[in-house]
Amino acid sequence: MKKKSKKINLIEILNEGAKNYDMIIITDKNGKVELYNKFLSQLCNSANKDEILLTDIHVSELFKPTDGDFAHIINEIEENGSYNGDVNFRLSYNQLIPFEMKAFKVNQETNNQFNYIFLFKMKDVDEFEKDPLEQKVFVKRTDESSKNISNYDVILSLDELEKLKENFLSSISHELRTPLASIIGFTETLKNDPNLPKEIYTEFLDIILEEGKRLAATINDLLDVSQLYKNQISLQLRNVELQELVEKSYEQFKPLATNIEFSIQLPEKPIIIVADENKLQQAINNLVSNAIKFTPEGGRVKLTLYETKDNHVLEVSDTGIGIPEKDKDKIFDRFYRVYRPGKEIRGVGLGLSITKKILDLHGFKLVFESQENVGSTFKILFPK
């Protein structure tokens, strides 16, 4: 005779989960996720799975039991009313984050829609295997000695996860809302006052156009970084002349470099490489744009293409504000921005991350030197 399972009151378990566990997930009778707390959203965002919660998702697609499968877990919950065991959250590129898990069958009198409740506590982790694209993982730090863990984003607590998410949303919303406000404001002015002088009318149209381009650039960066970090970009390789790409970038940004000395130095002999022309142009443009953006009035930005014994080298040097020592190992991280009190500079912290990913996909190397308040030099090394 089948043992009758003990059903648990949902409110009681929610109270226990909020006090003693990191993550709470509630599913229907089939294991489809119905409710969850913020921890799961943040975990999915860090694992490049932020869009997964917008669809119907089964809990077994997010977690992998250390023993058996979720069908076994569901059967045990049905028989005994609860389950204790270890599971792993599935990160991108087959990385796993371990959790202790408790699961209960919910009292159907409380809510017919909710059938199972899962409580997760992140286990202490000493080390993760790195993935081929340097995907960052979250490590729960429990002692002072682990502060020296390198090549990882170290998360002290759920509060810090929440802070990271808030900083990201704040930065993105600012970069999206500011140009939108200008576009809407100036458009309403043009609509409400058709008799504006022609020069003012033209000036407003120019502002709308520039803000629209800025908005499009931010959205494109978000789409690019999502595809690059999910390895969804396929390169369209062909023979490309480096001089042409560098000169295009110079001509494109020359109108923006009105208050600085902007120069270019190219060799006469054509340098032909195999690359995706559009993606490589994007990477070069990002470096040139940054150099101009972070160089104050009266400074210098120079583009130089030359060769060494092993490489062709594109050097983008500036006399700008430089990168503080404490930030140098983080500047290629997504959404990372150097904190500069009193020097607010537009951007969401994606340009260098996108540039490095593009160059990595090509097999090219990006190196840099920088000194705060002196300047920076970024070099792309193209193997001969």
N, C-alpha and C positions, 0 to 999 in steps of 0.2 A: 504494500500500500504506500502511495506517494506521501512523503512528509509534507504537511501543510506549512507553507512559508509564512514567516512573521513579517507583516507589513509595518512600515515605519511612518510616523507622522512627518509630513514634509516640513512643517514649521520648526519642529524640534531639530531635525537634521540641518536645516539652514542656519539655525542659531549655532549649532556645534561647528559647522563648516566655516562660518564667518570668524569664529574665535580661533580655530586651531589649524585651518588649512589655507593654502595659497589660492586654490582654484576650485570652482564649483560649476558643474555642468548637469543640467537636467534634460532627460530625453523622454521620448514617447516609448510605447511598448516595443517598437522596432529598433530602438537605439538612435533614432534621428534626434539631433540636437535641437532643443526648443528654447532653453534659457542658459545663460552662462554669465559669469562675472567678468570684470575688466581684464583680469589676468590672462584669460584665453585670447582676448582681442590683441593684447600687447605681445603675447607669445607668437600668435600668427603673423603679426606685423613684422616682428624681428626675423621670422623665418621665411619672409617673402611669400606668405600665404594670407595676406591681409584680405584678399578678395574671397577667400573660401567660405567665410561665414555669411556671405551674401546669398549663398545657395543652400539647398537642403543637403546637409552633411551628416553622415553617420559617425558616431563616436569612434568606430573602428578605423575610420580613415584618418583620424588625427593621432591615434595612439596604437602602440604595438605592445601586447602583453609579453613579459619575459618568458612566460610558460603558456603554451596553448594559444588559443585565439579568443576573440570576443564572444563567439558563439558559446564557448565553454563557460565564460564568465557569466553571460546572461542566464544560462541553464542553472548555474550554481545559485545565482540571486533568486531565481524562481523557486528553487528547491529549499533554500535555507533563509531567504529573506535578506541576505547580505553577502558581501565578498570582501576579502582583504588580499592584497597582492601588489606586485610591482609592475608598472608599465613604463613605456618610453614614448615621449612626444616625438613625432617624426619631423625632424628638420629637413630643409632642402639638402640634396646631395647625400641622403642616407645618414645624416648625423642624427643622434638620438639624445634627448634630455630625459633622465630618469626621474620618475615620481613614485612615491608610495600612494596607493589608491585604496579608498574604501567606497563600496557601492551598496546601495540599499534599494529595496522595492518600496515604492511610495504607497501610502494608504489611499486607495482610489476614492474614498469618501471626501478626501481633501480637494482633489482635482482630477478629473477623468483624463485630461490631456497629458499629464505628467505621470510617467510610470517608474522611471529609475532616476536616482540621484547619485552622482559620482563626485567624491571629494578627493582632491589631489594635493599632496605636499611635495614640493621639490626636494629631492635628495641632495646631500652635499656631494659636490663633484670636484675631483682633483684635476682632471685633464680630459680634453676632447681631441679627437683626431681632426686635423685640419682638412678642409675640403680643397679641391683643385682650384677653386676660384676665390679662395680666402674668405669664404662666407663666415661672417662673425657669428658667435654664439653667446648666449647669456650664461654666465657662471655665477652661481650663488656663493658669495664669499663669506666665510665663517671665521677666519682668523687673520691676524696681521701678516703672517708669512705669505699668504696668497696674493698680497698686493702686487707682487712682482710678476704675476702671470702676464706674459707678453702675447701680442697678436690676438687679444680677445677684448670684447666689450665686457667689463666686469660690472655687474649689477649688485649693489649692496642690499637692496630691499625692494619690496613692491612699491614703496613710495618713490624710489629712484626711477623705477620703470615708468611710473605715472608721470614723473617730472620730465623724462625724456620724451614721452608722447606729447605732453603739453607744449614743450619747447618746439617740437616738430610742427605741431598744428598751428602754433602761434606764428612761426616763421612762414609757413606756407600760406596761411590765411592773410598775413600782411602782404606778401608778394602778389597774391591774387586780388585782394580787395582794393589795394591802393590804385593800380591802373584802372580797375573797374570803376572806382569812384570818379576818377578823372574823365574817363570815357563818357559815363552817364552825365556828369555835371556839365561838361562842355557841349555835349550833344543837346541837352535840354536848353542850354543858353542859345545855341544856334536855332533851335526850333521855335523858341519863344520870342526871339528878336530877329526876324528876317532882314531887318534894315541895318544890321551891323556894318561898319565900314569894311571894305574889302580886305584891307591888310589885317584887321582883327579876325575876320572870318577865316582867312587863310591860315593865320597863326593857330587858331583853335583847331582847324582841321589837321594841321601838322601835329599838334599835341595828341589828338585822338589817334592818329595813325601810329605815332611812336609808342603810346601806351598800349595800343593793340598789339604791336609787335613785341613789346616787353611781356605782355600777358601770354602770347603765343609761345615765346621762348621758354617761359617758366613751365608751361604745360608740356612742351616738347621735351624739356629736360626730365620731367617726372616720368613721362612715357619711356624715354630712352633708358633711364637708369633702371626702370622696372624690367625692361626687356633684356638689358645687358646682364643684370644679376640673376636672371632666370635662364640665361644662356639661350635666349630665343633669337639672337641676331645671327644671320648668316652673311658672311662677307662676300661681296661681289669683286673678286680679285682680277686685276689686270695691270698692265704696265703703266706706271704713273711717273711723270717727271716732277721731281721734288721742287725744283725752282719755280714751276708754275703754281704749285699749291702755296708756297711761301709768299710769292708775289701777290697772289689773289688775296691772301689774308692781309698783307700790307696795304693794298689798295682799299680793301673794305674798311679797315679801321683808321686809315689816315685822316678822314674827316672828323673823327672823334678825338684825335690827338692834337688839338689846336693849341693847347697850353704847355705842351711838352716837346722835347726833341725826339722825333720818331724817325729811325733810320733802318736801312736794310743793306745787307752785304751778301751777295751771291757769287758763287764761282761761275766762270764762263762755260766750263765743260758740263754738259747735261748729266744729271744724276737720275738714273732710271731705277725704280724699285717696283716690286709687285705688292699692290695694296688695294683696299677698297677706297677709291678716290673720295667719295662723299664722307665716309666715316673718318678718314685720316684728315680731311680738310676741317671737319668738326673739331677734332682733337687739337689741331694747330690753332684754330680760331679761339678755342677756349683759353689756351695759354697766352695768346696775344691780348685777348680781351681782359684777362686778369691783370696782366702787366700794366696795361693802360689804366685800368680801374683803380689799381692800388698805388699808382705813381702820382704824387702831388704836382701841382703846377711848378714848372721850371725844371722838372726831372727829365730823365732820359729813358727811352725804351729802344732796344736794338735787336733786330732779327739777323742772325748770322748762320749761314750754311757753309760747312766746311767738312773736311775728311781727316780721319786719323788712319792708323795702320789697319784697324779692324772694322771701323764704322764710318758711315756718313753721319754727321751730327748737325741737328738743328738746335741752335741755342737762342733762347728768348731771355734777354737780360733786362733788368730795370733798376732804377735807383729809388724804388718805392719804399713803403713802410715796413717791408720785410715780415718774416714769420717768427714769433717768439719761440725760444728753444722748447718750451713745454708743449707746444702745439705741433711740432714737426712730425711726430709719429702718427698724427691723427688727420692730417690735412687731406688724405685720400679717402677718408671715411665718408659715407653718404650722410648728407645733411649736417656735416660738421662745419661750424663757422668759428673763426677765431674771435674771442670776446675782446672788443676794443672799446673801452669806455670813452664816450664822447666822439667816436669815429664810426658812426653807423653807416655801413656800406651795403647797398642793395645786393640781394642774392639769397639763395636757399641752401648753399653749400653742396652743389651737385657738380659743378664744372670740372673740378680736378678728379673727382671720382669717376665721372664719365670718361674723361680723357685717359686715365690710367687703364680702365677696362678695355677701351678701344685699342690702345697700344698693346696691352697684354694679349688680346685676341690675335693681333698681327704677329706677335713674337718680337715686338720692338720694346725697348727699355726706356723708362722715364726716370731721370735722376734730377736732383736739385740741390742747390746751396742757397742759404738765406741767412741774413743777419738783420735783426730788428733795427728799424730806422736807418738802414744802409741800403738794402735792396735784395733782390732775388735773381737767381739764374736757374732756369729750367732747361734741361737738355733731353732731346729725343735721340736715342742711339739706334740707327738703322744698320744692322749687320751687313757687311759687304757680301 
